[in-house]
Amino acid sequence: MNTQLKRYALLACLVTFLMITGCGGKKIQTIQVISNPDGASVLFDGKSYSNTPTVVDVDKDGMDHYLFVKKDGCEEARKIFRNNQYPSRVTLNLICGQDVGAAGGAGAAGEGGADIKDDSLAQGPSGGASGDSGLYPDVRTRFVQEDVFFAFDSAALDQEAREVLRFKAGWLQDNAAATILIEGHTDERGTGEYNLALGERRALTAQDFLINLGISSERIRTVSFGEERPADPGHDEEAWARNRRAHFIINE
């Protein structure tokens, strides 16, 4: 009897835990998005919300989440939530009625764009063409030559890869007419068929990240070359690391 009671007690604890965290173990937090002016559209993780202010439920799942506020004739305001840090309230103030884009297109606060505020979390802008490391003669060259790299047998983006993609998103926002091709590549290990599939996943992962940052899917194409076009012809760990990549081409 005692054993059965213990089982019931454990089951009750489990149900309570799932109710608090969600069935997948994720904690949910609600944030209120207030944009200026009224009528602006809110885009959160690819889902649109039309009413302002907007209440959004955020999964505290350890992933980055992307918030945009847009309105015709205004700069775009954007915010990225990282490390499970979510304020209860976010205010994104759009700049309207000016020569929007005259300084090179929409951007986040600190980049000549819209003002972003919140009540509990101070965070800087994401991406942008500024911050060039000096390794490239100009930002266009950096866009093309700076690849996104992956771990062995993985299509997941680490923090460095995300920062590279944020830069690329900033460049694409500043060059609204540009379209790109993302090539997915692998090292030589594995079968040709498997590597083509892995390269495709890598290219699509990079594409999805850019779309979540507000880049239209119509501006991005993907292709996988698998192991067929190595950046480094070597056969060691150093060469393999260089070959596990997504490469970006600007369509002329």
C-alpha positions as CSV (number, residue, x, y, z in Angstrom):
1,M,0.0,0.0,0.0
2,N,2.8,2.4,0.9
3,T,4.4,1.7,-2.5
4,Q,1.2,2.5,-4.3
5,L,0.8,5.7,-2.4
6,K,4.4,6.7,-3.3
7,R,3.6,6.0,-7.0
8,Y,0.5,8.3,-6.8
9,A,2.6,11.0,-5.1
10,L,5.3,10.8,-7.8
11,L,2.7,10.9,-10.5
12,A,1.1,14.0,-9.0
13,C,4.4,15.7,-8.8
14,L,5.1,14.9,-12.5
15,V,1.7,16.3,-13.6
16,T,2.3,19.5,-11.6
17,F,5.8,19.8,-13.2
18,L,4.3,19.4,-16.7
19,M,1.6,21.9,-16.0
20,I,4.2,24.5,-15.0
21,T,6.7,23.9,-17.7
22,G,4.6,22.6,-20.5
23,C,4.5,19.0,-21.8
24,G,7.8,19.4,-23.6
25,G,9.6,20.7,-20.5
26,K,9.6,24.2,-21.9
27,K,8.8,27.2,-19.7
28,I,6.4,29.6,-21.3
29,Q,6.5,33.4,-20.6
30,T,4.1,36.0,-21.8
31,I,5.5,39.3,-23.1
32,Q,3.5,42.4,-24.1
33,V,4.7,44.1,-27.3
34,I,3.8,47.8,-27.6
35,S,4.7,49.4,-30.9
36,N,4.4,53.0,-32.0
37,P,2.5,54.1,-34.1
38,D,-0.8,52.1,-33.9
39,G,-1.5,49.8,-36.8
40,A,2.1,48.5,-37.0
41,S,2.3,44.8,-37.6
42,V,4.2,42.6,-35.1
43,L,6.2,39.5,-36.4
44,F,7.4,37.1,-33.8
45,D,9.4,34.0,-34.9
46,G,7.7,34.2,-38.3
47,K,4.1,34.5,-36.9
48,S,2.2,37.7,-37.6
49,Y,0.2,39.6,-35.0
50,S,-2.0,42.4,-36.2
51,N,-3.3,44.1,-33.0
52,T,-1.3,46.6,-31.0
53,P,-0.4,46.1,-28.2
54,T,0.2,42.4,-28.8
55,V,0.6,39.7,-26.2
56,V,3.1,37.0,-27.2
57,D,3.9,33.7,-25.5
58,V,7.6,32.9,-25.6
59,D,9.1,29.4,-25.3
60,K,12.0,29.5,-22.9
61,D,13.8,26.8,-24.8
62,G,17.3,28.1,-25.0
63,M,16.9,29.2,-28.6
64,D,17.1,32.7,-30.0
65,H,13.7,34.4,-30.7
66,Y,13.1,37.2,-33.1
67,L,10.7,40.1,-32.8
68,F,10.0,42.7,-35.6
69,V,7.6,45.6,-35.8
70,K,6.8,47.0,-39.2
71,K,4.6,49.6,-40.8
72,D,4.7,51.0,-44.4
73,G,6.6,54.3,-44.5
74,C,8.5,53.6,-41.3
75,E,11.8,52.2,-40.2
76,E,11.7,48.6,-39.0
77,A,12.3,47.9,-35.3
78,R,13.7,44.5,-34.3
79,K,14.8,42.7,-31.2
80,I,16.5,39.4,-30.5
81,F,16.0,37.6,-27.2
82,R,18.9,35.4,-26.1
83,N,19.8,33.2,-23.2
84,N,16.2,32.8,-22.0
85,Q,16.1,36.5,-21.0
86,Y,12.6,37.8,-21.7
87,P,11.2,41.0,-20.3
88,S,7.5,41.2,-19.4
89,R,7.0,44.2,-21.7
90,V,8.8,45.4,-24.8
91,T,8.3,48.8,-26.5
92,L,9.5,49.2,-30.1
93,N,9.2,52.8,-31.4
94,L,9.1,53.1,-35.2
95,I,10.4,56.2,-36.9
96,C,7.9,57.4,-39.5
97,G,7.2,60.3,-41.8
98,Q,10.9,60.8,-42.6
99,D,13.1,59.9,-45.5
100,V,13.1,56.3,-44.4
101,G,16.0,54.3,-45.8
102,A,18.0,57.4,-46.8
103,A,20.8,56.3,-44.5
104,G,21.0,52.9,-46.0
105,G,17.7,51.1,-45.1
106,A,16.0,50.0,-41.9
107,G,17.9,49.0,-38.8
108,A,17.8,48.5,-35.1
109,A,18.6,51.1,-32.5
110,G,22.2,52.3,-32.7
111,E,22.2,51.8,-36.5
112,G,20.3,54.9,-37.5
113,G,17.0,53.0,-37.3
114,A,14.1,52.6,-34.9
115,D,14.3,52.9,-31.1
116,I,13.9,49.8,-29.1
117,K,13.2,49.8,-25.4
118,D,12.0,47.3,-22.8
119,D,11.4,47.4,-19.1
120,S,13.8,44.9,-17.8
121,L,16.5,44.0,-20.4
122,A,19.0,46.3,-22.0
123,Q,20.4,44.7,-25.2
124,G,22.3,46.1,-28.1
125,P,21.4,45.8,-31.8
126,S,21.8,42.7,-33.9
127,G,24.0,42.3,-36.9
128,G,24.4,45.2,-39.3
129,A,27.2,46.0,-41.7
130,S,29.2,47.8,-39.0
131,G,31.7,45.8,-37.0
132,D,33.7,44.6,-40.0
133,S,36.8,42.9,-38.5
134,G,39.1,44.5,-41.1
135,L,39.9,41.2,-42.7
136,Y,37.9,42.2,-45.8
137,P,38.2,45.2,-48.0
138,D,34.5,46.0,-47.9
139,V,31.3,44.6,-46.5
140,R,30.2,43.1,-49.8
141,T,33.4,41.1,-50.0
142,R,32.9,40.0,-46.4
143,F,29.4,38.9,-47.1
144,V,30.6,36.5,-49.9
145,Q,33.9,35.3,-48.3
146,E,32.8,34.8,-44.7
147,D,31.3,31.3,-44.5
148,V,29.2,29.8,-41.8
149,F,30.8,26.7,-40.3
150,F,29.3,23.6,-38.7
151,A,30.4,20.8,-36.3
152,F,30.9,17.3,-37.6
153,D,27.7,15.6,-38.8
154,S,25.6,18.6,-37.7
155,A,23.5,21.3,-39.2
156,A,23.1,23.2,-35.9
157,L,24.2,26.8,-35.7
158,D,26.6,27.8,-32.9
159,Q,26.9,31.3,-31.5
160,E,29.7,32.3,-34.0
161,A,27.6,31.1,-36.9
162,R,24.6,33.1,-35.7
163,E,26.7,36.2,-35.5
164,V,27.9,35.7,-39.1
165,L,24.3,35.3,-40.2
166,R,23.2,38.4,-38.4
167,F,25.8,40.4,-40.3
168,K,24.5,38.9,-43.5
169,A,20.9,39.7,-42.6
170,G,22.0,43.3,-42.0
171,W,23.7,43.5,-45.3
172,L,20.6,42.1,-47.1
173,Q,18.4,44.6,-45.4
174,D,20.7,47.4,-46.6
175,N,20.7,46.0,-50.1
176,A,17.0,45.2,-50.6
177,A,17.4,44.3,-54.3
178,A,20.0,41.6,-53.8
179,T,19.2,37.9,-54.0
180,I,21.5,35.2,-52.8
181,L,22.3,31.5,-53.2
182,I,23.3,29.5,-50.2
183,E,25.5,26.5,-50.9
184,G,25.7,23.6,-48.4
185,H,29.0,21.7,-48.1
186,T,30.4,18.8,-46.1
187,D,33.7,17.1,-45.5
188,E,34.6,14.0,-47.4
189,R,33.6,11.5,-44.7
190,G,30.3,9.6,-45.2
191,T,28.5,8.5,-48.4
192,G,27.9,10.8,-51.2
193,E,24.1,10.6,-50.8
194,Y,24.3,11.2,-47.1
195,N,26.6,14.2,-47.6
196,L,24.2,15.8,-50.2
197,A,21.4,15.5,-47.6
198,L,23.6,17.0,-44.9
199,G,24.7,19.8,-47.1
200,E,21.1,20.6,-47.9
201,R,20.2,20.7,-44.2
202,R,23.0,23.1,-43.6
203,A,21.9,25.4,-46.4
204,L,18.3,25.3,-45.2
205,T,19.3,26.0,-41.6
206,A,21.1,29.2,-42.7
207,Q,18.2,30.2,-44.9
208,D,15.7,29.7,-42.1
209,F,17.8,31.8,-39.7
210,L,17.8,34.7,-42.3
211,I,14.1,34.4,-42.8
212,N,13.5,34.6,-39.0
213,L,15.6,37.8,-39.1
214,G,13.1,39.3,-41.6
215,I,14.7,38.4,-45.0
216,S,12.1,37.3,-47.6
217,S,12.4,33.7,-48.6
218,E,11.9,34.8,-52.2
219,R,15.4,36.4,-52.1
220,I,17.1,33.1,-51.1
221,R,17.8,29.9,-53.0
222,T,19.7,26.9,-51.7
223,V,21.7,24.1,-53.2
224,S,23.8,21.3,-51.8
225,F,27.1,20.1,-53.1
226,G,27.9,17.7,-50.3
227,E,31.6,16.8,-50.4
228,E,32.0,17.6,-54.1
229,R,33.5,21.2,-53.8
230,P,35.9,21.3,-50.9
231,A,37.3,24.6,-49.8
232,D,40.4,22.7,-48.6
233,P,41.6,19.6,-50.5
234,G,43.4,18.2,-47.4
235,H,42.4,15.0,-45.6
236,D,42.8,16.0,-41.9
237,E,40.7,17.5,-39.2
238,E,41.8,21.1,-40.1
239,A,40.7,20.6,-43.7
240,W,37.5,18.9,-42.8
241,A,36.5,21.8,-40.5
242,R,37.0,24.3,-43.3
243,N,34.8,22.2,-45.6
244,R,31.8,21.9,-43.2
245,R,30.2,25.1,-44.3
246,A,27.5,27.1,-45.9
247,H,28.8,29.5,-48.6
248,F,27.0,32.5,-49.9
249,I,26.8,33.9,-53.4
250,I,25.3,37.2,-54.4
251,N,23.3,36.8,-57.7
252,E,24.5,39.4,-60.1
